[in-house]
Amino acid sequence: MTSIRRNSLLVLLLAASVAVSGCSTINRLNPFNRGGDDGPSETAAEGERISIVAADQKLEVAEALKGADFFLPTPAPVTEWPLPGGTAEQSVGHPEAGGSLSIAWKRGFGEGSGKGAYVTAPPVAANGKIFVMDGEATVSAFDAQSGSQVWKANLRPSSKRDKEAFGGGLAVADGKLYVASGYRFVAQLNADTGAVVWKTMTEQPIHAAPTVSGGRLFVVAVDNTLLTFDTANGADGWTYQGLSESARILAASSPAVSGDTVVAAFGSGELVALRAANGNDLWNEALSRANRNNALSEIRDIPGRPVIYQGDVFAVSHSGVFAATDLRTGQARWSLPVTGITTPWPAGDVVYVVSKSGEVICVARESGQIYWIRDLGVGREQGKGGLLGMKFLGRKHFTVRPIWSSPILASNRIVLAGTSGELVAINAKTGEVEKTLNLGSSTLIGPIAVNGTIYVVTDEAQLIALR
């Protein structure tokens, strides 16, 4: 079965489960106060959540912004990408990278997606190395320039408790590589040799990459718990329990940290700000928008990373809310009806976001008005038959659009890849497609940009360098 077909089936199984069971069995089917320390502010119960997006709000380009110019920072070299989003705030700005977007080299690094394994870890980079993890917790380091393998470490436990697992991710800090895994552990490795320094078991699997900041490791487990660990020895720190949610997406979110504030996103659609030192609540916002015509809107997950940029937090939910929130107060500044599973990319005057249906949207960062929309789904639809001969949502035949990764802004282009096996570069100012490249394998993991090179990890466990 091709990787593209597997990703389509994953989405179909999730959707069919919602339609049949009202979200009650997704966990089994899908392995996937404002101001101060006075305690948590009052939060509406799950059945009382109020949508922050008006029911009649539509996604449209603002008339006043059609063809208008906007400021983007000048592309600048980025020498390291130690965390999933590049920095603790999950925000990089505008790297200089990619050149002609030609493939310089490809390297396989282990077990790809399929047969219970899924490649979900974004690559990270530091000290001239690119670090990746395959679908079965084997971590590898490659020379960033040549692509030669430096070391490999198999971290899959031999315990019978976890015969199959997937997910997790990587982070680098102070010469150490940190690993979180669906096999229920976090670990610290020597980034030069791959030797395990410490390893701490967890109660729940972890499908997300960790964020490391201020001597702490922050990571979200599948039961909507934010876990923290001391990076020196792996000792447990404070925890925060989000609302329970029976349905969520395969991907998972990594927290963003700015100063002493950590912002985490959960499968319940909660966006929560906490004191990084002790876990005390600062504010809580639900990115939820019920839609009676779409059962999938009941999956409130925020699979992409929240991003902190110039005092605001940007995040998009599967329930159909893309919002900008004031980091200090938790006040929603604006919101748009975007259904997404990716991470937004703010830079200069704008923020870019990719919808689940394949729309790349350029939004004014201050007002939430839209400069342009580029629909990458047009012309890429694929007809499908019923899953295992069954009807899907009452239809025996249907079309599936590619799903696209989180975008990056590099050298004045928005670069993203998708389940169609393509990498696409879009003019960051106009939204016009400038280049399309066949990667040979699908991916849902966003690219990274380091030292003039863009790196992509595919579902087939291939690391691809583009220059």
N, C-alpha and C positions, 0 to 999 in steps of 0.2 A: 504494500500500500504506500503510495507516495506521501511525502511530507505535507504537501498541499492538501491532499485528501484527508489526512489525519486531522489537520487543523479544522477543516470544515466539519468533520464528524464531531470534533470536540464541541464546537459551537452548537451543532444540532442537538447533541445529547443534552446539553445544558438547557436549550430552549424547550425541547420536548418534555424534559423533566418538569419544568415550570408549568407547562400547559396541563400536564396530567395530574401533578401532585400538589399544585399550589405552593411549590417551593419547600415542602416539608422533608423531602428526601434527598436534596441536592448534596449534602455532606457525604452521604453514602455512595451516591452515583458519581460525583465529581471528586477525584483525588486531589483535586486542586485546593467666668465670673469676671467675668471681665475684671481687671484691675486688682492684682494683689494675691495674697495667700490666704484669703478668708474661706477657702474651701470651694467646692464645686457650685456653680450656678445652677439654677433650676432648669431641668431639661425635660421636654415633653416626652411622655410615654410613647412607645413605638406606634401605637394606633392613633396618637394625637398629633403626629408630626404635621407641620404646615409647610406646604411648598413655598420656596423662596422665589420661584419662577412663575410668573402669571400664566394662567392656562392658555391665553390667546397670544402669548408672545411667540414670534416667529424669527427664524434665523435669516436675516436679510442684510445685504450690503447697505450701509448708510449712504443716502444720496449725497450728502455733503462731503463724503470721503472717497467717492468714486474717482480714481485716477490721482488722488492726492498723495503727495510725498510725505515721508515721516523719517524720523531720525533713527539710525542704527549705529551702534558704536563701531569704530574701525576694527576690522579683524585683527586679532593679536595672537601670537604663538602661545600655545598651552603645552607645557612640558610634562605634566603629570595629570592623571585622572584617577585619583585614589579611591573614590567612592562612586556608587552607581550613577549619581547625577553630577559627578565631577568634583563637587565641594559639599561641605556639610549642609549648606543651604539648598543643595540640589540645583544650583544655578551657576552657569559658567559664563554666560554673556555671548561673545562672538569669537570663537576660535578661528584661526587661520589654518585651513587644512583641506585636503582633498585633491588639489591640483586639477588634472583632467579627469579624475575619477576613473582611472584605469587600474585594473587588478595587478598589484605588484607581486603578491604571493597568496597561496592558500595552504592552510595546515589543518589536518584532522587532529582532534584531541580527545577522542574516546567514544563513548556510547551516545548516539543521537536519540532523538525523540521516537518513541514507539515501544510496544511491548511493556508498557507500564513505566517507561522512563521518559522524562521530558527535560529538555535543555531550557532552563529559565533564567540562569544567572547572567547578568550583564557583565561584560569584561571590565577590568580595572587595570590601571597602568601606573607604574612608578619605577624610578631608577633604571630606565631603559628596558623594562620588562612589561609584557602583557600577561595578565593572569586570567584564566578561564576555568570553568567547571562544567563537566559533562553531565549527562542525565543520571549517573549513578555515583555521584560524589567523588569523582576523580578530579583532582585539581592539577593544572599544568601551568608552567611558566614558559613563555617564549621570548626570545630576543626581539625587541620591537622593530629593529631595523631589518634583520635578515629573515626572521621567522623561524630560526633554529630553536629546538626545544632545549630549555635549560634544566628543568627537572619536572618530575611527575610524582604525585602522591595520591594513593588510593585510600580515601577516608571512609569507605563504606563499611559499616559495622558487620561483624560476623554473627551478631545476635539473631536468634530465630524470631524475635519480636518484630523486627523490621526487615522482612524479606524483600519488600518492595517499597520504595519511596521516591520522591522526586522533589525538585525545587530547592530553593535556598539562594545563596549568593555570596559575594566577596567584597572585602574592603581592605585598604592598605593604610597603615599609619605607623610612623616611626620605625620603619624597617621590618614591620610585622604584617603578615597577611591574616586577615580574620575571615572565618568561614562560618556560615549558617546553613543548616541542611534540613531537608525533609526527613532525614533519618534521626531526627530529634537530638541535635547537638549543636553547640557553637564551639569553635576552636580557634586557637592562635598558632600560626605556623611561622617559621623563619622564612622570610620572603626570599632569601638568597639560596636556601637549600631545600625548602619544603619540609623540614623536620618539624614535628608537632611539639609545641612548647607546652600547651595545656589544652584540655578538652573538657567541656561541661555538658552533661546530658540535660535535656529539657523534657517536660511532660508532654508537650504537643509538638507535632511537626512544624517546621518553619519553611514557608515557601518564598520568603522575601530575602533580599540582600540586607546585610546590616549597615548601619551608619555609625561611624566612630568619631567621637568628639569629646574633648575635655577629659580623657581618661576613662570614658564610658563607651560601651557598645550598646546600641539601641536596635531592637529588632521586634517585628510583629509576628506572633505565632498564629496558627490557623484558627484558634478559638477566640480571636480578637483580643488577645492580651499583648500589651506592650511590655517586653522584657528588657531589663538592663543588666549589664555585667561589668565588673571591674576588669579593665583591659590588662592590668598587671598580672592577675592570677586566675581570672575567670569566675571569681566569686559572684554569686547572685546579688543583685541590687534591688531597688524598688521595682514594683510592677504596677501597671494600670490595666484594669479590666474594662473593655468596651462593651457595648450592648451585644447580647447574643444574637446571632443571625444564622439561619439554617441554610441560606443560599449565598454563594459567592462565586467569583471568577477564579479560574486557574491561577492567574498572575496574582502577585501580592505587592504591597506597597512598602517602601523604605521611608523611615521618618526623615524630616528635615530639621536641622538645628541651627539656631542663630543666637549667639551669646548664651544666656541661661534659659532659653526657651526652646523646647522641642515640640514640633508639630507632627502628629501621627494621623494617618487615615486608616479606616477600618472597613470591614465587609458590611457593617451596618449602615454605611453612608455617613458615619460620624467623622468630622474633622475636629481634632482636639488639640489644644495647646496646653502644655504642662511645664512646670519648672523642671529644668534638666537635672537639678541637684537632688530633688526629693520627690518629684512626681505630683506636686500639688497642682490642682486644676487652675487654669487661667480663663479659658473659655471653651465652649463646645458649640459647633454648628453642624446641622444635619443637611447634607446636600441631597435632598430628596424631592422627587417630583412624581407623584402618582399619575398614571395614565390608564384610564379604563379601556382604551383600545389597544394596549400593548402590555401583555402579561410580563414581559421581560423588564419593564420599568420597576417591578417589585424587587428586582435584584439591585439593591442600593449600593453595592460595593464601589469603593474607590481604589481600583487596582493600580493606577499610576501613582507616582510619587507626588506629594505636595511640594511646591516649589516656593521658596522665600526669595523675594527680589524687591529691593528698595522699600522695605517696610510693609509689603503686602504678601499674602499667601495665595497662590493660584492652585486650584485643584479641579478635577472634573470627575463626575460620577457616572456609573452605568445607569443610574436612575434618570439621567437627563439634565444635570445641572453642572454648568461650568461657571465658577465663581471666583471673584477677587475679594479677599477678606483682610481687613486691617490686622496686622500681626499683634499690635499692642492691645487693642480693645476687643477684637473678635467681631467687629461690626462688618457686615456684608456691604461692600462698596458697589458691586454690580453683579449681575448673573445673566447667563444666556442658556437657552435650551439646547445644550449639546450633550449627546450620549457618548461617553468615551471610556476607554480602558487604558489610556496612555497618559504620559506625563507632559504637561504644558511646557513651553519654552519662552520665557520672557527675555526681551533684550531691547534696550533703548525705549522707544515710545510704544512698542507693541508687545503682544504675547501671541505665540502661535499654538494652536491646538489641533489635534486630529480626531475627528469623530469616528465612531465605530463603523459607520457606513462608508468611510473613505474620504470625507471632506477635510481638506486642509484649510484652516480658517485663520486669517490674520486680524487680530482684534486690537483696537486702541487700548493701551494699558490703563489709562486714567478713566476713560468714559465707558468702556465696554462696547463701543460702536465698532462695526466691522468694516475693514478696508477692502478685503477681497475674500472670495471662497473659491477653492479649486477642488473639484470633485474627481478624485482618482478612481472612483468606481465605474465611471462611464466608459463603456467599451471593454471592461474587464469582467463583466458578469459571466458566470458559468452555470449552465443548466444542470440540475441534479435530479436523480430519481429518488423515490421514497426510501428512507432509511430501512434496510433489511426488508424491503418490499412493503413497508407500512406507509400510510399517509402521514404527512407532517403538517400539523396545524390545519387539517382538513384538506390538504392538497397532496396529490401524488407526485406532482412535479413542481419544482420551484427553482429559483435562481439564487446563487450565492455570490456575493461580492468578496474580493480579497479583503483581508483585515491588515491594517498597517501598523507599524511600530511607532513608538514615540519619535518625534522629530528632533533633529539638532540643527542649529544655525551654524554654518561653517563657510567662510569665504563668500558671504553674500548669497548663499543658497540654503534653502531648507532641504535637508537630506533625510530620507526615511526609506525603509524597506518593508516588504510585506509577504503574505502567504502566497502570492503569485510568483514568488521567486525573483522579483524585480527590486532594484534599488532606483529611486527616483530623486532627481535634483530639481528644485523649483526656485525660480527667481524670487528672492525674499521680498523685493519691493512690489513686483507686479503679479506674482502668482503663476506666471507662465512656466510650463515644464521645459527645462533646458536640456536634460539628459535622462535617459532610461537605460539601465544596465542590467543584464541577466546575470544573477548571482549563481544560478544553478541549483538553488535550494531555498525553501521558504524560511522566513524568520518572523518572530514577533518581538525581538529584542532590539531596542534602539541602538544606533551606532554611537561610537565615541570618537573623539578627535584629539590626537596627541602628536606633537612634533611634526605637524604638516601632513599626517596620515590619518585617514578615517578607517576604523576597524569595525567589522561587522561579525557577529556570531550567528550561525544558522542553526536550524533545527537538526541538521545532520551532523552537528558537532564539528563544524568547520570554522576556523578563524580566518577571515579574509582581510587583507590590507589593501587599501585604495589610495593611490597617489596621483 
